[in-house]
């Protein structure tokens, strides 16, 4: 005959929870239960008074009331019932309160399984039966004591000797019955707990109805955590204590892990959402604080909602479909979605979710990780824009134009494509005089003008600092030239800045494809070559591409290739031209002049290959070569005792603007053992005006070395007078372009006279170069010119020839 089922009453205002508990218990191995349910505290109290059930599962929250109130009400009426308190979330304080109220166990709904619930119910029933039997008779007490699944000890209140222990206690402590009997109760306590235990026993606090945590000692040395309840009783006429010690080690470990897991999830900066896969619509059961922060929705608004309805409204249909398929197929998914916060603001959501599977493989939950990558995506977009657009002007960069040219060449090779190359004339003067901030504003204004005039006919791009390129697809050379002229005139209009105006001009080159253009870059080179010719013709001009431009461009390209070869194969050499003091015709120095003797082209003069070297960025290397060889030659003359004179070396803009140029000069002087006063460096306007502050700094360092400084080609620039006062140099050189016309041209005479006067006013030595006639020499001496240089005295000569020339010159003198 089958045993009667355990009668279970569930007092819970949520019928779903009752159904869940009923299903769990029915799934327990060997389960045999009968179930009833009531939803209100009043109904529960009536059923408890009837006592028709073996065990009562009471929800901690019953509407506005507490399940503990119901338990306490029954206890006050003297009724003995087996209670288990259920709650939706673990809480130690609630746990303690439940035990104080008389419950035999406290379970968290989300963490219980069938086996645990079945075990807890049977324990509660057994415990209730035990307590009832204990009151009924000593014999029944002994039986229940021995068979209780809860470890129980009886010890002498005065001597603390253990008088009895049930089988569960033997299992829990690992000691045999013979070992425990007669042992002091202290022996089962962890050493650090003994003082507290004795104090509580002495004060009577040990007999509080509240379960207290204790650490006990296992026979193998391990410490276990238990919750202890102690009841005074008379045991065989001995004043004794019954110790009820429930092992909670595993429960505490699991609870600690859960708390750690929750803290970790709450601490992460990514949003976390958990949904129940077993319920229709996969309702959300948990979100962390980061989810609330990212989405703007709080837990009350999300918990219980279907995870399939969370945002994604702004995402594409393909992205939403991918998420739905992954959920339907119960597999993980990683995607980027365009989502919306609660306030409607969009954000980029890097979403990853995966199924959580039970040991048997069934999907119980989904866990999703949300990452707000809006800032990252915005940064990527800005970087992508910056890669193809100029920040200061908003114009496209040249690679965009290159793409247009390439596509046109591939798809419309028979259609014209014109390219306009525009360079702002002397723009460095604006930067130097008014500052780079004003220069940027001017650039931005000119970019706007160019774009406005080009309109939909083409695309304007910023090529370099003060250069623009205009791509004009389907526009032939004639129309492109007309538009280029319009652009030139538009730029020439004054730019208003605050209370003032800035006027600039542009030099423009035009080239058109097709027309024997070998590649896309060839078209750019043609347009740039035409622009360079516009500058050579006086600036503020538009020049169309011509074969002469191409010839010059090809010449420069060929020179560049051969010049690199020449530097590596000793095709370069120096020649020296003397500088003569006017007062006594004494030799005071030699200017080192670079020459290139090419096996293919013969003698190549500096005015042809130096601009190429500058364009290719070779001047620092080339200038360093000249400096080194000139100092070596000067030292050789010094060792030969030829005289106390200096060697003058020309310095390029690329050299003087480098921060380490003074260090390079100092190292060269040290290497050759040459005194600094035997070296003179000749600087041009272009070398100084590209960056005035940096040039001034380099010149100060060179002066500190003791090197002489000379201002070469003075008078040929447009701003020499305005900048001359800033640069403290030792010597001014009158350019040969003025000297050659003396004395025929009155203007040249006046300029030369003015330069001499300016130099002397600034306490500088003045030298004239290009002196070819005695008449020129005498006129310059009469003006007060301090030194002369030119063919009148000697043509440039190689270093070894200087000794012989000096001997002849001194004889003639």
C-alpha angles and dihedrals in degrees: 000000000000120000117251113265120254108259111228126190117194113201103195132132090217111076090193089064090051090052091048092051092046091051092047093053093045088056093053114109110262092001118170112176141148116207138208130172137202128177108203134061090237093055090045093052091051091051092047091053090053090053093206094142134070097219136014123213105200123190113230091224115048104174107286092347135072125241087225089066089057092051093048091049091055091046091052089055089056095246119146115216137159107246133186118184117218125198137172095232134028118252126167094212091054089047091056093044091052093053091047090053091055104264117148095212143007119215133186109223097219095052103046126098131191096268095049094047091047091050093047092051093049090048091051092049091046091048093051091048089048094053092047092049090047089059093044101055146341092238092053088046091054092050094049091043092057096043098042112121088215116086107251130186131183116202136175109261092214105038095027089224116151108247100180141357130188127229093262089058091052090052093045097049097034093230126127118243092251091054095050098046110091094009118127114258086237089071093071093047124085109255094247091054098054098083092050091046094053092045092051091046091051094048095043093239087118089075095060114132088235117098110238127203117244135177113227132190121244119209090249092056097259119133119228129196117230137172110229133205117184126198125185114229143155111256115187089336090308122124096241144163128229110216117203106194118180116192108235098165095112093041092052091047091052092045091050090050091049092049091048091048092049092048090049092049092047092048097053119099092223122087115249125199128178123197131188108243092191095064125075111269091012096260119216113254101175142018129175130226093262090058089054091048094048098044101028091230120121126218095261090058095048109032109098094017119120112263088219089068097054109121122282091132093133095048122101120263091248091057093048091047090052091054092048092050092050091051092047091049093043094232135127123272135194119190145136116246133189101231139174131231121223091265091054098254112138124235138175112251121200098203126192122172134168138180120258109220132203119231088266092055098256115139108238102168145001122230119202130192118204122195122186102222096166094117091047092050091046090051090050090050092050092048091048090050092046090051091059103026137054111243097210096052105019089232124137118261120242095263087069089056090047089056090051091050093048094049090047092050091050099043106025104026092150094053122086121255119188127199124200119199115195127184124187109237118242091343092158087071090062091051093047096045101038105020134254094276090062089043091056091050090051091049091050092050093049091048089055092050093049092049092047093053095043092047114159094342093086148330130278120213133181108238103183136336098305101006129096133191123204119199114206112184117197091011119120128217097268095051091043091053091052091050091047090055090051090052091050091053092045092054092048091064110102118264111228114221115176108300095346143059135229122205121199135164135206135221111219134200125192128200130169136209133242106045113101094315109157098200143347094270088053089064090052091049091051093051091047092048090053090050090051090053089051089056092047090052092057107286128256089076140117117228127185120218115271136180088251088060090052091048091052091046092050090046091054091047092049092045090051092054093046094043092059088051091047092055090054098045105046097253091136125084140166130241125192131220119194126237114216127207110234098217099058104004090243121156108250100172151330128248113223111226123192121230132183119209104193119192089216102038103025120220111004115195123221095246087066104043104027094072088051091051090049092050091050094046092244097127097094090054094039093044091049089054091052092047093050096048094043092052091047090052092047090052090050091053090047092051090048090054094235095147148296100280137127132236117230120214127190116234124205129219091250091058100045092046092057114098095224099049095106090051090051091052092048092049092049092051091049093048093055096034090236120157112241093235090063091065125076122185118207114210129191130212093252090055091055104037101054088079113000097188094051092044091051090050092051092047092051090053091049092049089051088057090057095247117147117239126209130190104224128206091010115190098031096090129079099233107031095120094050093051102033093084091058096054114068103207131163100224143027121209119209106221117246090234087075097038095053092063095049124144097006097060115060093199092056090049090051093049092049091048090050094049091051091050093048092048093050092046087055091046094247131140112246122213129180120214128201095043107164106158135050089233091058091047094051094047091051091048089051089053089056098256106167100209141013136210130183150087090302087077104025145329116241110283137189119263099257091053093058094081093056093044092051091052092051093044093052091050091052092046 
